[in-house]
Amino acid sequence: MNEKLSHARAKVEALGKLQLGFYPTPFHKLERLSEMLGVNLWVKREDFSGTSLFGGNKIRKLQYLLKDAKDQGCDTVFTYGATQSNHAMETCTAARRCGMRPVLYLGAIVEPKPNDVRANLLCDRILGAEIHILPSEGRSTKDTMKANAATFAAHRERLAKEGHKVYDIPVGGSTPRGAAGFAEGFIEIQEQAEACGLKIDYLCTATGSTGTLAGLTAGKILCGNTTTKIHAYEVGKKDPVEYPKSVAKLANDTLELIGEAPTATPECFHLSSAYVGPGYEKPYKEANDDIRLLARVEGIFTDPVYSGKAFHGMLDEIRKGVIPQGSTVVYLHTGGTVALFSEPEIIGDLNEDIA
Ligand SMILES: Cc1ncc(COP(=O)(O)O)c(C=O)c1O
């Protein structure tokens, strides 16, 4: 194996991690779509990460975060997100595997119905998480969480007085330690590409709380890779100036945690806000059409909140020539498919019989 890659892997893994998922996740070519689109299209299956059937990108982050929690002697994990947060649900599965108690504070962007609890929130209940639902009042999940920070802190303090040790994981697990999981993810993709004799031109992913994109960017720098372009598709409305800066900052904080020079800038990745549609957890026709296309051509499910919008963004860029014909493209499938079983407001027209 390439010495640079093994050196980069050793540096990230020196942080310490638990083995919670099933890695490496599969990496395979989408033969029929490649032919249809005129590119060499591969998929990295983070939807197969484990630890449950409803896996996704958060498990890589949690392997590093929960190792830290264990090392600190924590018995309880706090995390935050929307009521249909994949991150919250994956944190519960990972916490349970580690014998820790999950506590969730969830913002209701789409109000759940008490007698018809669905998808991630249903899984959270089955996992026995302590669930606190906060009304979002039209704000983003991040704003809701900021407004309620004092409530969370008081709860953590109360538990501390009762003798519990709480590990606090912010929205999306997007801390430097969490993002390190995706520095490792980038290395893993390069290892698999190398084994297949591939040189990746474009690596395409959804981006939300920034940890995945920041981690991939840190991984690219760690590997000394100058040829793979990272294209990321936003899934909620973001500040066009501050958001790229926050990704670069997290990439740099991740590099520093690993012991590398912080050389990331917003020029290290290509961000697109063109595929958000009406907003976070709000579906739209063109994205749903491409969710159906991937299912009907390759038999693969994506979700209407994250992986489907990113897939649509990537396809649109291929169709428009932003990603040129003949390129080798990797779609990072970040999971989230449990959202296919969420509220009608989230799935939109996916339940309609559209030919
Ligand atoms: C399925 C899915 N894809 C992508 C993302 C975005 O990852 P990040 O929050 O690290 O930007 C998330 C985050 O929750 C997710 O659940």
PDBQT file of the ligand as one rigid body, heavy atoms in Angstrom, charges set to zero:
ROOT
HETATM    1  C1  LIG A 401     -27.610  11.247   6.099  1.00  0.00    +0.000 C 
HETATM    2  C2  LIG A 401     -26.739  12.410   6.362  1.00  0.00    +0.000 A 
HETATM    3  N1  LIG A 401     -25.948  12.858   5.384  1.00  0.00    +0.000 NA
HETATM    4  C3  LIG A 401     -25.140  13.930   5.553  1.00  0.00    +0.000 A 
HETATM    5  C4  LIG A 401     -25.109  14.613   6.747  1.00  0.00    +0.000 A 
HETATM    6  C5  LIG A 401     -24.231  15.805   6.849  1.00  0.00    +0.000 C 
HETATM    7  O1  LIG A 401     -23.083  15.541   7.569  1.00  0.00    +0.000 OA
HETATM    8  P1  LIG A 401     -22.418  16.693   8.450  1.00  0.00    +0.000 P 
HETATM    9  O2  LIG A 401     -23.428  17.048   9.493  1.00  0.00    +0.000 OA
HETATM   10  O3  LIG A 401     -21.211  16.063   8.994  1.00  0.00    +0.000 OA
HETATM   11  O4  LIG A 401     -22.157  17.847   7.559  1.00  0.00    +0.000 OA
HETATM   12  C6  LIG A 401     -25.914  14.181   7.809  1.00  0.00    +0.000 A 
HETATM   13  C7  LIG A 401     -25.923  14.912   9.087  1.00  0.00    +0.000 C 
HETATM   14  O5  LIG A 401     -26.745  14.735   9.935  1.00  0.00    +0.000 OA
HETATM   15  C8  LIG A 401     -26.742  13.054   7.623  1.00  0.00    +0.000 A 
HETATM   16  O6  LIG A 401     -27.550  12.595   8.584  1.00  0.00    +0.000 OA
ENDROOT
TORSDOF 0
